[in-house]
Amino acid sequence: MPNAAWAPLRQRQRCGIVLDMTSIAVWNCADEQLTHADDEVRSLELCRSSEVDVVVASHALEWDGLGSFIASLEPTIFHFIGHGTTRGEIEVNEGRRTVARSISSVLEVVRAASPALEGVYLSGCHTSVPGPEVLELVAPSGGWVVGTSDAVEDDVASMFTQKFYEHLLDPNVDASAAFGLAKAYVEADLGDAIPHSVWMALSSMPSVDAMARTVLSALRNVFDRSAMQVSMRNEFSFDELDQALQDMSHALGTGQVLSRRNNALIAPVSFPIEWLYEPRLAGFVSEARAGISTIRRTLDVLRQGARGDRVYGNVLNFDNSASQAEWMQRVNKVDMARNKIIKAMNKLLHGSGTPILRQIPLSFSKQTIESAPKSPVRPRR
């Protein structure tokens, strides 16, 4: 029987007999480009047993029918297969086409239809962009969400799914260990790092021997969000980035991780501030908070010189107080300052078994900056 530690098993009645069941609802929104999606579905269907129910929605299931499908099954696990966008959306079936819906909006429907929901697996590109706040939409105790921080190859996604569930349904393995084992096996087979991420709801204080691993994972969650993944050139809004930086600084000072949607506390991934009093961790926190302040000051410079709330093209929306090349360098400065924090975070994580964070690609290459005008453009009369 699957381990009750990772998901309290639902009770169902059949012929008057109460049975413990784990139920997996699969919504396959893959198109013909995802040639390995059917392999992923088959691997999930192989999980069926007397204790595990797996129901795969037909390709005809559309967005408007998702709630009814989930309500009819009330799954403990929701598994999505399809495309994800860099904006933290997934492409779902709607009519004869696919439409990008925010991950939060999809999970709100699933959670409303299934109070028993304990785990969410989003098998697509960029599905961890919203960050750990999606745990708000999963049961508050023992819940988990698996996604990807970057683009992922179709065959790799299918392989990771198979390995994850293969271990998850082992009675001796919990969700955290299942994720770690799947990541280790797939990276060993491919010889390269993969972009899968996991967030776990912290239902209680960890044991002493698990404290170090748990606090590092909790601290990593603070920075595992789009504000530390997307270059300034691709950021949606100066104000949104600034607010995210303020939220990260708040988390480092209080242990409280806040939702970007409504500024509410995300209890499952918040942690006692006392965890950060250990000297090595305290040193990192001090460095990170100083770095965030530096980034926000640089961001203010960009905000004052830009027309609009983001970077357009090759800084075409910036004023003539500096040259185009200088504005590009200032934009890159925000990327580099965030990468400095990421490097410090990864140094802290080194050797801990907790996945490191990827650095942010610079908005403008050296070649692009060198070819840009070096003097401000003078307005003509």
C-alpha positions in Angstrom: 0.0 0.0 0.0 1.3 3.5 -0.8 2.9 5.3 2.1 0.3 7.4 4.1 3.1 9.9 4.9 3.0 11.5 1.4 -0.7 11.6 0.9 -3.5 10.5 3.3 -5.3 7.9 1.4 -9.0 8.6 0.5 -11.7 6.3 1.8 -14.1 5.0 -0.8 -17.1 2.6 -0.5 -17.5 -0.3 -2.8 -20.3 -2.8 -2.2 -20.7 -1.4 1.3 -17.0 -1.9 2.1 -14.8 1.1 3.0 -11.5 1.0 1.0 -8.4 3.2 1.2 -7.6 4.6 -2.2 -5.0 6.8 -3.9 -6.6 8.4 -7.0 -4.6 10.0 -9.8 -6.6 12.2 -12.3 -4.7 12.7 -15.6 -5.5 15.6 -18.0 -3.6 15.1 -21.2 -3.6 18.3 -23.2 -0.6 17.3 -25.4 -0.7 18.0 -29.1 1.0 16.1 -31.9 4.3 17.8 -31.2 4.6 15.9 -27.9 5.3 12.5 -29.3 6.1 11.0 -25.9 3.0 12.1 -24.2 1.2 8.8 -24.9 4.2 6.9 -23.3 3.7 9.1 -20.2 0.0 8.2 -20.1 0.8 4.5 -20.4 3.4 4.7 -17.6 0.7 6.3 -15.4 -1.9 3.7 -16.3 0.5 1.0 -15.2 0.3 2.4 -11.7 -3.2 1.0 -11.3 -3.7 -1.5 -8.5 -6.2 -2.4 -5.8 -4.9 0.6 -3.8 -4.3 3.0 -6.7 -6.9 4.3 -9.1 -5.8 6.1 -12.3 -8.3 7.9 -14.6 -7.1 9.5 -17.8 -9.4 12.1 -19.3 -10.0 11.8 -23.0 -8.5 14.3 -25.4 -12.0 15.7 -25.8 -12.0 17.0 -22.2 -12.1 20.8 -22.3 -11.5 23.6 -19.8 -15.2 24.0 -19.0 -15.5 20.3 -18.2 -12.5 20.0 -16.0 -14.4 20.8 -12.8 -17.0 18.0 -13.4 -14.3 15.5 -14.3 -12.3 16.2 -11.1 -15.5 16.2 -9.0 -16.5 12.8 -10.3 -13.2 11.3 -9.2 -12.1 13.5 -6.3 -8.4 12.6 -6.8 -5.6 12.8 -4.3 -3.2 13.6 -7.2 -3.8 15.8 -10.3 -1.4 15.1 -13.2 -1.3 17.5 -16.2 0.5 16.8 -19.5 1.0 19.5 -22.1 2.7 22.7 -22.9 3.7 25.5 -20.5 4.7 29.1 -21.1 7.4 31.3 -19.7 4.7 33.4 -18.0 3.6 30.5 -15.6 0.7 29.3 -17.7 -0.3 26.0 -19.1 -2.0 25.4 -22.5 -5.4 23.7 -22.0 -8.0 22.4 -24.3 -10.7 25.0 -25.1 -12.9 24.3 -28.1 -10.8 23.2 -31.1 -7.7 25.0 -29.9 -5.5 25.4 -26.8 -5.7 28.5 -24.6 -3.0 29.6 -22.0 -4.5 29.6 -18.5 -2.6 30.5 -15.4 -1.5 27.6 -13.3 -3.2 29.1 -10.3 -6.6 29.3 -12.1 -6.4 25.6 -13.1 -5.4 24.5 -9.6 -8.2 26.6 -8.1 -10.7 24.6 -10.1 -9.1 21.3 -9.3 -8.9 22.1 -5.5 -12.5 23.3 -5.4 -13.6 20.0 -7.0 -11.4 17.8 -4.9 -10.9 18.6 -1.2 -8.8 15.5 -1.0 -6.1 16.9 -3.3 -2.6 16.3 -1.9 -0.3 16.3 -4.9 0.0 18.1 -8.2 2.3 17.1 -11.1 2.6 19.6 -14.0 4.4 17.9 -16.8 5.3 20.7 -19.2 7.9 23.4 -19.8 8.2 26.3 -17.3 5.5 25.0 -14.9 7.3 26.0 -11.7 7.5 29.7 -12.8 4.7 30.7 -10.3 6.9 29.5 -7.5 5.9 27.7 -4.3 2.8 29.9 -3.8 0.9 27.3 -5.8 1.0 25.2 -2.6 -1.7 27.5 -1.3 -4.1 25.7 -3.6 -3.1 22.2 -2.4 -4.1 20.7 1.0 -2.1 22.5 3.7 -0.5 19.5 5.3 1.8 17.2 3.5 1.0 18.6 0.1 3.5 18.7 -2.8 3.8 20.2 -6.3 6.2 19.0 -9.1 7.0 21.3 -12.0 9.9 22.5 -14.2 11.9 25.7 -14.0 12.8 25.7 -17.7 12.1 24.1 -21.0 12.1 20.3 -20.9 12.5 17.8 -23.7 9.4 15.6 -24.3 11.2 12.3 -23.8 12.9 13.6 -20.6 9.5 14.7 -19.2 8.0 11.2 -19.9 11.0 9.5 -18.3 10.9 11.6 -15.2 7.2 10.9 -14.7 7.8 7.2 -14.9 10.6 7.2 -12.4 8.8 9.6 -10.0 5.6 7.5 -9.7 7.6 4.2 -9.7 9.2 5.4 -6.4 6.2 7.4 -5.1 4.0 4.3 -5.0 6.7 2.3 -3.1 5.5 1.8 0.5 9.0 2.7 1.8 9.4 6.0 -0.1 7.7 9.4 0.5 7.2 12.2 -2.1 10.4 14.0 -1.3 12.5 10.9 -1.6 10.6 9.9 -4.8 11.5 13.2 -6.4 15.1 12.9 -5.3 15.4 9.4 -6.6 13.7 10.2 -10.0 16.1 13.2 -10.5 19.1 11.1 -9.6 18.2 8.2 -11.9 17.2 10.4 -14.9 20.3 12.6 -14.6 22.5 9.5 -14.3 20.9 8.1 -17.5 21.2 11.4 -19.4 24.4 12.7 -18.0 23.0 16.2 -17.6 21.0 18.3 -15.2 17.2 18.4 -15.7 14.9 21.4 -14.8 12.4 19.6 -12.6 11.5 21.2 -9.2 9.5 20.1 -6.2 7.8 22.0 -3.3 6.8 20.3 -0.2 4.3 21.6 2.4 6.1 21.7 5.8 3.6 20.2 8.2 5.8 20.2 11.3 9.3 21.0 12.6 11.8 18.5 11.2 13.9 16.1 13.3 17.4 17.3 14.3 19.2 15.2 11.8 16.9 16.5 9.0 17.1 20.1 10.1 20.0 21.1 7.8 18.4 19.6 4.7 15.0 21.1 5.5 16.1 24.6 6.2 18.2 24.7 3.0 15.2 23.5 1.0 13.0 26.2 2.7 15.6 28.9 2.0 15.9 27.8 -1.6 12.1 28.1 -2.0 12.4 31.8 -1.2 14.4 32.3 -4.4 12.8 29.6 -6.6 10.5 32.0 -8.5 10.3 33.9 -11.8 11.9 37.0 -10.2 15.2 35.0 -10.0 14.8 33.2 -13.3 13.9 35.7 -16.0 16.3 38.3 -17.6 15.3 42.0 -17.3 14.6 42.1 -21.0 11.9 39.5 -20.6 10.5 40.7 -17.3 6.8 41.6 -17.5 7.0 44.6 -15.2 9.4 46.7 -13.2 6.9 47.0 -10.4 6.2 43.2 -10.3 9.9 42.5 -10.0 10.3 45.1 -7.3 7.4 43.7 -5.3 8.9 40.2 -5.6 12.2 41.5 -4.3 10.5 43.1 -1.4 8.7 39.8 -0.6 12.0 37.9 -0.7 13.6 40.4 1.6 10.6 40.0 3.9 11.0 36.2 3.9 14.7 36.5 4.8 13.8 38.8 7.8 10.8 36.9 9.1 10.6 33.4 7.6 7.3 34.4 6.1 6.8 33.6 2.3 4.1 35.8 0.9 1.8 35.3 -2.2 2.4 37.6 -5.1 -1.4 37.4 -5.9 -2.8 38.8 -2.6 0.2 39.3 -0.3 -1.2 36.6 2.0 1.1 34.2 4.0 1.9 30.9 2.3 2.1 28.8 5.4 3.3 25.5 3.8 6.6 27.0 2.7 7.2 29.6 5.4 9.5 28.6 8.2 10.6 29.6 11.7 13.1 32.5 11.5 15.2 30.8 14.2 16.3 28.4 11.5 18.4 31.1 10.0 20.4 32.0 13.1 23.1 29.5 12.4 26.2 31.6 11.5 26.7 30.2 8.0 23.0 30.7 7.1 22.9 34.1 8.8 25.9 35.2 6.7 24.1 34.3 3.5 20.9 36.0 4.6 22.8 39.2 5.3 24.5 39.0 1.9 21.3 38.3 0.0 19.3 41.1 1.7 22.1 43.6 0.8 22.0 42.3 -2.7 18.3 42.7 -3.0 18.6 46.3 -1.8 21.3 47.0 -4.5 19.0 45.5 -7.2 16.1 47.6 -6.1 18.2 50.8 -6.3 19.3 49.8 -9.8 15.8 49.1 -10.7 14.8 52.6 -9.6 17.3 54.0 -12.1 15.7 52.0 -14.9 12.2 53.0 -13.8 13.1 56.7 -13.9 14.6 56.5 -17.4 12.0 54.3 -19.1 8.8 55.2 -20.8 6.6 52.3 -19.6 7.0 49.7 -16.9 9.4 47.3 -18.7 12.3 47.0 -21.2 11.1 47.2 -24.8 13.4 45.8 -27.5 16.9 47.1 -27.4 16.1 49.7 -24.6 14.1 51.7 -27.2 11.8 53.1 -24.6 14.5 54.7 -22.5 15.2 58.5 -22.5 18.4 60.3 -23.7 19.9 60.9 -20.3 22.3 58.0 -21.2 23.3 56.3 -24.3 21.7 53.2 -25.6 24.8 51.2 -24.7 24.7 52.6 -21.1 21.1 51.7 -20.7 21.8 48.1 -21.8 24.6 47.9 -19.3 22.3 49.2 -16.5 19.7 46.5 -17.5 22.4 43.9 -17.4 23.4 45.1 -14.0 20.1 44.0 -12.5 20.6 40.5 -14.1 24.2 40.3 -12.7 23.2 41.4 -9.2 20.5 38.7 -9.1 23.0 36.2 -10.3 25.4 37.2 -7.5 22.7 36.2 -5.0 22.1 32.9 -6.9 25.8 32.1 -6.8 25.8 32.6 -3.1 22.7 30.5 -2.7 24.2 27.7 -4.8 27.4 27.8 -2.7 25.3 27.3 0.4 23.5 24.4 -1.3 26.7 22.7 -2.6 26.9 19.1 -1.3 23.6 19.2 0.5 21.6 17.2 -2.1 19.2 20.1 -2.6 19.1 21.2 -6.3 20.9 24.4 -7.1 19.3 27.4 -9.0 20.1 28.3 -12.5 21.7 31.6 -13.3 19.7 34.3 -15.2 20.9 34.8 -18.8 22.0 38.4 -19.4 19.6 40.6 -21.2 22.2 42.0 -23.7 25.3 40.3 -25.0 28.7 42.1 -25.1 28.4 42.2 -28.9 25.0 43.8 -28.8 26.2 46.5 -26.3 29.4 47.2 -28.3 27.3 47.7 -31.5 24.9 50.1 -29.8 25.3 53.9 -29.9 27.7 55.1 -27.3 26.4 58.7 -27.0 22.9 59.9 -26.2 20.8 60.7 -29.2 20.3 64.5 -29.4 16.7 65.5 -30.3 16.5 67.5 -33.6 14.8 70.8 -33.9 
